[in-house]
Amino acid sequence: SDVTVESIAARIVEIGLLDPDRAQFGAERHGHAQNPPADEAALAAFERTHGLRLPADYHAYLARVADGGAGPFYGL
């Protein structure tokens, strides 16, 4: 199956809905929450500072879904 940024974002929401009592390991702490997406200026500054280009898929994830948060295990 094709994994897209949108499908990952949908899976994050789904996992949170499937665990309303936050019984899944770690959920009592993070509550299935994701950090807000990174803005393009911050991503460009990171790439400049470190002299690299993030892979396109990862860049899209950071810019459109979340800049960190719960995961990447237990269903993500």
Buried (B, 14 or more C-beta within 10 A) or exposed (E): EEEEBEEBBEBBEEBBEEBEEEEBEEBEEEEBEBEEBBEEEEBEEBEEEEEEEBEEEEBBBBBEBBBEBBBEEEBE
